[in-house]
Amino acid sequence: MNINATLINLYHICKREMWLHANGIRMEQTSDTVAEGKLIGETTYPQRAKKYTELKIGGSKIDFYDAKNKVIHEVKKSDSMEEAHEWQVKYYIWLLEQNGIEGVKGVLEYPKLRQTKNIEFTDEDQNYLRQIVQQIEAIIGGESCPPVIKARLCKQCSYYDFCYITET
């Protein structure tokens, strides 16, 4: 399985969802939250489609990359999963560095909140990413799905019904 930025993001939110996603069980098409996030990403900065590049690299897709200034722009609906968002951007930076593009920076943008956050990438981040890539490979390669995490965020998850269905 090719590790991608979505799996890096999900690793920080829910390892069960990460395993399900990686193993082809996708529920995002049923989620209003996912649809709203896509709409925000597609409509908030309409000028970017012309100005910046969409970049596919290593199984991941960076929607907005400013090649001139070496800046990744990642648009998110809310900052409730900010740590996961940061690691997703750091993973993009790492991918670009692995492909010979040095000095890349990242910007997380939360248009509904009118906030931005600059993302830097350190040597410690690089070491951490190496470790979690190994952990992700082990988890998604496992035969069984990780357990339900029973968190407050589960109620908004597109996998909620899948995880919490009870059979008699």
TIRO-143643 format. One record per residue: residue number from 1; residue in three letters; x, y, z of N, C-alpha, C in turn. Coordinates in steps of 0.1 Angstrom, whole numbers, plus 5000, padded with zeros to 4 digits. Example, Ala and Ser with C-alpha at 12.3 -4.5 7.8 and 13.67 -1.06 7.14 Angstrom:
BEGIN
k	r	n.px	n.py	n.pz	ca.px	ca.py	ca.pz	c.px	c.py	c.pz
1	ALA	5132	4943	5078	5123	4955	5078	5132	4967	5078 $
2	SER	5128	4978	5071	5137	4989	5071	5129	5000	5079 $
***
This chain:
BEGIN
k	r	n.px	n.py	n.pz	ca.px	ca.py	ca.pz	c.px	c.py	c.pz
1	MET	5008	4988	5000	5000	5000	5000	5009	5012	5000 $
2	ASN	5005	5022	4991	5013	5034	4991	5008	5044	5002 $
3	ILE	5016	5048	5010	5013	5057	5021	5010	5071	5014 $
4	ASN	5000	5078	5018	4997	5091	5013	4993	5100	5024 $
5	ALA	4991	5113	5020	4988	5123	5030	4975	5121	5038 $
6	THR	4965	5115	5031	4952	5111	5038	4955	5102	5049 $
7	LEU	4963	5092	5047	4966	5082	5057	4974	5088	5069 $
8	ILE	4983	5098	5066	4990	5105	5076	4980	5113	5085 $
9	ASN	4971	5120	5078	4960	5127	5085	4952	5118	5094 $
10	LEU	4947	5107	5088	4938	5098	5096	4946	5091	5107 $
11	TYR	4958	5089	5106	4966	5083	5117	4965	5092	5129 $
12	HIS	4964	5105	5128	4963	5114	5139	4949	5116	5144 $
13	ILE	4939	5110	5137	4925	5112	5141	4919	5099	5146 $
14	CYS	4920	5088	5137	4914	5075	5141	4921	5064	5133 $
15	LYS	4928	5056	5139	4935	5045	5132	4925	5035	5126 $
16	ARG	4913	5034	5132	4903	5025	5126	4899	5031	5112 $
17	GLU	4896	5044	5112	4892	5050	5099	4903	5049	5089 $
18	MET	4916	5050	5094	4927	5049	5085	4928	5035	5079 $
19	TRP	4926	5025	5087	4927	5011	5083	4915	5008	5072 $
20	LEU	4903	5013	5076	4892	5011	5067	4894	5018	5053 $
21	HIS	4899	5030	5054	4902	5038	5041	4912	5031	5033 $
22	ALA	4923	5027	5040	4934	5020	5033	4930	5007	5027 $
23	ASN	4920	5000	5033	4916	4987	5028	4904	4988	5019 $
24	GLY	4901	5000	5014	4891	5002	5003	4877	5003	5008 $
25	ILE	4875	5005	5021	4861	5007	5026	4860	5023	5028 $
26	ARG	4853	5029	5019	4852	5043	5018	4837	5047	5021 $
27	MET	4836	5057	5030	4822	5062	5033	4821	5077	5031 $
28	GLU	4831	5083	5026	4831	5098	5025	4820	5103	5016 $
29	GLN	4816	5095	5006	4805	5100	4997	4792	5102	5004 $
30	THR	4790	5096	5016	4778	5098	5024	4778	5109	5034 $
31	SER	4789	5116	5035	4791	5126	5046	4789	5140	5041 $
32	ASP	4780	5147	5048	4777	5161	5046	4789	5169	5050 $
33	THR	4796	5165	5060	4808	5172	5065	4819	5172	5055 $
34	VAL	4821	5160	5048	4832	5159	5038	4827	5167	5026 $
35	ALA	4815	5167	5022	4810	5175	5011	4812	5190	5013 $
36	GLU	4809	5194	5026	4811	5209	5029	4825	5212	5028 $
37	GLY	4834	5204	5033	4849	5207	5033	4853	5208	5018 $
38	LYS	4849	5199	5010	4853	5200	4995	4848	5213	4989 $
39	LEU	4835	5216	4992	4830	5229	4987	4838	5241	4991 $
40	ILE	4842	5241	5004	4850	5252	5009	4864	5253	5002 $
41	GLY	4870	5241	5000	4883	5240	4993	4882	5244	4978 $
42	GLU	4871	5241	4972	4869	5245	4958	4865	5259	4955 $
43	THR	4858	5265	4965	4852	5278	4962	4858	5290	4969 $
44	THR	4866	5287	4979	4871	5298	4988	4881	5307	4980 $
45	TYR	4890	5301	4973	4900	5308	4966	4900	5304	4951 $
46	PRO	4890	5309	4944	4888	5305	4930	4900	5309	4921 $
47	GLN	4907	5319	4924	4918	5324	4916	4930	5314	4917 $
48	ARG	4931	5306	4927	4942	5297	4929	4943	5286	4918 $
49	ALA	4932	5282	4912	4933	5272	4902	4941	5276	4890 $
50	LYS	4942	5289	4888	4950	5294	4877	4964	5298	4881 $
51	LYS	4965	5303	4893	4978	5308	4898	4987	5297	4903 $
52	TYR	4982	5287	4910	4990	5277	4916	4988	5264	4909 $
53	THR	4997	5255	4912	4997	5242	4906	4991	5231	4915 $
54	GLU	4983	5222	4909	4979	5210	4916	4991	5200	4913 $
55	LEU	4996	5194	4924	5007	5185	4922	5005	5172	4928 $
56	LYS	5006	5161	4920	5005	5148	4924	5019	5142	4926 $
57	ILE	5021	5137	4938	5034	5132	4942	5033	5121	4952 $
58	GLY	5039	5109	4949	5039	5098	4959	5026	5093	4964 $
59	GLY	5016	5093	4955	5003	5089	4959	4994	5099	4966 $
60	SER	5000	5111	4967	4993	5122	4974	4990	5133	4963 $
61	LYS	4980	5142	4967	4977	5153	4958	4977	5166	4966 $
62	ILE	4986	5175	4962	4986	5188	4968	4977	5197	4959 $
63	ASP	4967	5203	4965	4957	5210	4957	4963	5224	4952 $
64	PHE	4970	5231	4961	4976	5244	4958	4990	5245	4961 $
65	TYR	4999	5244	4951	5013	5246	4954	5018	5258	4946 $
66	ASP	5024	5267	4953	5030	5279	4947	5045	5276	4944 $
67	ALA	5048	5272	4932	5061	5267	4929	5071	5279	4929 $
68	LYS	5067	5291	4926	5076	5302	4926	5081	5305	4940 $
69	ASN	5072	5305	4950	5076	5308	4964	5078	5295	4972 $
70	LYS	5076	5284	4966	5077	5271	4973	5068	5270	4986 $
71	VAL	5055	5273	4984	5046	5273	4995	5034	5263	4991 $
72	ILE	5031	5254	5000	5019	5246	5000	5008	5253	5007 $
73	HIS	4996	5254	5001	4985	5259	5007	4975	5248	5009 $
74	GLU	4971	5245	5021	4961	5235	5025	4949	5242	5031 $
75	VAL	4937	5240	5025	4925	5247	5030	4917	5236	5037 $
76	LYS	4913	5240	5049	4904	5231	5058	4892	5239	5063 $
77	LYS	4882	5231	5066	4869	5237	5070	4870	5242	5084 $
78	SER	4877	5235	5093	4877	5239	5107	4891	5235	5113 $
79	ASP	4894	5241	5124	4907	5238	5131	4906	5227	5142 $
80	SER	4894	5220	5142	4892	5210	5152	4902	5198	5151 $
81	MET	4907	5196	5140	4917	5185	5138	4931	5191	5134 $
82	GLU	4934	5202	5140	4946	5210	5135	4959	5201	5135 $
83	GLU	4961	5193	5145	4973	5185	5146	4974	5176	5134 $
84	ALA	4963	5170	5130	4963	5161	5118	4965	5169	5106 $
85	HIS	4960	5181	5105	4962	5189	5093	4976	5193	5092 $
86	GLU	4983	5197	5103	4997	5201	5103	5005	5189	5098 $
87	TRP	5003	5177	5103	5011	5166	5098	5009	5163	5084 $
88	GLN	4997	5165	5079	4994	5163	5065	5003	5173	5056 $
89	VAL	5003	5185	5060	5012	5195	5053	5026	5192	5055 $
90	LYS	5031	5188	5067	5045	5184	5069	5048	5172	5060 $
91	TYR	5039	5163	5058	5041	5151	5049	5043	5156	5035 $
92	TYR	5035	5165	5030	5037	5171	5017	5051	5177	5016 $
93	ILE	5055	5185	5026	5069	5191	5025	5079	5180	5025 $
94	TRP	5077	5169	5033	5087	5158	5033	5087	5152	5019 $
95	LEU	5076	5149	5013	5076	5143	4999	5083	5152	4989 $
96	LEU	5081	5165	4990	5088	5174	4980	5103	5174	4983 $
97	GLU	5107	5174	4996	5121	5173	4999	5127	5160	4994 $
98	GLN	5120	5149	4995	5125	5136	4990	5127	5136	4975 $
99	ASN	5120	5145	4968	5121	5146	4954	5129	5158	4950 $
100	GLY	5138	5163	4959	5148	5173	4955	5143	5187	4956 $
101	ILE	5132	5190	4961	5127	5204	4963	5129	5208	4977 $
102	GLU	5139	5216	4979	5142	5221	4993	5136	5235	4996 $
103	GLY	5135	5238	5009	5130	5251	5013	5115	5253	5012 $
104	VAL	5107	5242	5012	5093	5244	5010	5087	5247	5024 $
105	LYS	5077	5256	5023	5069	5259	5035	5055	5256	5033 $
106	GLY	5047	5256	5044	5033	5252	5042	5025	5263	5050 $
107	VAL	5012	5264	5045	5003	5273	5051	4989	5266	5052 $
108	LEU	4985	5264	5065	4971	5259	5067	4962	5271	5067 $
109	GLU	4951	5270	5060	4941	5280	5059	4927	5276	5063 $
110	TYR	4921	5283	5072	4908	5280	5077	4899	5292	5073 $
111	PRO	4894	5293	5061	4886	5304	5056	4874	5308	5065 $
112	LYS	4867	5298	5070	4855	5301	5078	4859	5308	5091 $
113	LEU	4871	5305	5096	4875	5311	5108	4884	5324	5105 $
114	ARG	4887	5326	5093	4896	5337	5088	4909	5336	5095 $
115	GLN	4915	5324	5095	4928	5321	5102	4937	5314	5092 $
116	THR	4950	5317	5094	4960	5309	5087	4971	5305	5097 $
117	LYS	4978	5295	5094	4989	5290	5103	5001	5286	5094 $
118	ASN	5012	5292	5096	5024	5288	5089	5029	5275	5095 $
119	ILE	5034	5266	5086	5039	5253	5090	5053	5252	5085 $
120	GLU	5062	5249	5095	5076	5247	5093	5079	5232	5094 $
121	PHE	5090	5227	5088	5093	5213	5088	5107	5212	5094 $
122	THR	5109	5205	5105	5122	5203	5112	5127	5189	5110 $
123	ASP	5140	5187	5115	5146	5174	5115	5138	5164	5124 $
124	GLU	5133	5170	5135	5125	5161	5144	5112	5157	5137 $
125	ASP	5106	5166	5129	5094	5162	5122	5097	5151	5112 $
126	GLN	5109	5152	5105	5113	5142	5096	5114	5128	5102 $
127	ASN	5121	5128	5114	5122	5115	5122	5109	5110	5126 $
128	TYR	5100	5118	5131	5087	5114	5135	5079	5108	5123 $
129	LEU	5080	5114	5111	5073	5109	5099	5078	5095	5095 $
130	ARG	5091	5094	5096	5097	5080	5093	5090	5070	5102 $
131	GLN	5089	5073	5115	5084	5064	5125	5069	5061	5122 $
132	ILE	5061	5071	5119	5047	5069	5118	5044	5062	5104 $
133	VAL	5052	5064	5094	5050	5057	5082	5052	5042	5084 $
134	GLN	5062	5038	5092	5063	5024	5096	5051	5019	5104 $
135	GLN	5046	5027	5113	5035	5023	5121	5022	5022	5112 $
136	ILE	5020	5031	5103	5009	5030	5094	5009	5018	5085 $
137	GLU	5021	5015	5080	5023	5003	5072	5019	4990	5080 $
138	ALA	5023	4990	5093	5020	4978	5101	5005	4978	5104 $
139	ILE	4999	4989	5107	4984	4989	5110	4976	4985	5098 $
140	ILE	4978	4992	5087	4970	4989	5075	4973	4976	5069 $
141	GLY	4984	4970	5071	4988	4957	5067	4982	4946	5075 $
142	GLY	4977	4950	5087	4972	4940	5096	4959	4934	5091 $
143	GLU	4956	4922	5095	4944	4915	5091	4931	4920	5097 $
144	SER	4932	4926	5109	4920	4930	5116	4920	4946	5118 $
145	CYS	4908	4951	5117	4905	4965	5119	4908	4969	5133 $
146	PRO	4914	4980	5136	4916	4985	5149	4902	4988	5156 $
147	PRO	4902	4988	5169	4889	4990	5176	4883	5004	5175 $
148	VAL	4871	5005	5177	4864	5018	5178	4870	5027	5189 $
149	ILE	4872	5040	5186	4879	5048	5196	4869	5054	5206 $
150	LYS	4856	5054	5203	4846	5060	5212	4849	5074	5216 $
151	ALA	4851	5083	5207	4854	5097	5209	4843	5106	5205 $
152	ARG	4843	5118	5210	4832	5128	5207	4832	5130	5192 $
153	LEU	4843	5130	5186	4844	5133	5171	4837	5122	5163 $
154	CYS	4835	5111	5168	4829	5099	5161	4815	5103	5155 $
155	LYS	4808	5111	5162	4794	5114	5158	4794	5122	5144 $
156	GLN	4804	5129	5141	4805	5136	5128	4812	5128	5117 $
157	CYS	4817	5116	5121	4825	5108	5111	4816	5101	5101 $
158	SER	4821	5101	5089	4813	5094	5078	4813	5079	5081 $
159	TYR	4821	5073	5089	4821	5059	5093	4812	5056	5105 $
160	TYR	4806	5066	5111	4799	5064	5123	4789	5052	5123 $
161	ASP	4781	5051	5113	4771	5040	5113	4778	5027	5111 $
162	PHE	4789	5027	5103	4797	5015	5102	4803	5010	5115 $
163	CYS	4808	5019	5122	4815	5015	5135	4805	5012	5146 $
164	TYR	4794	5019	5146	4785	5017	5158	4772	5009	5155 $
165	ILE	4772	5002	5144	4760	4994	5141	4760	4982	5151 $
166	THR	4749	4979	5156	4748	4967	5165	4740	4956	5158 $
167	GLU	4745	4945	5158	4738	4933	5152	4733	4924	5164 $
168	THR	4721	4919	5161	4716	4910	5171	4716	4895	5166 $
***
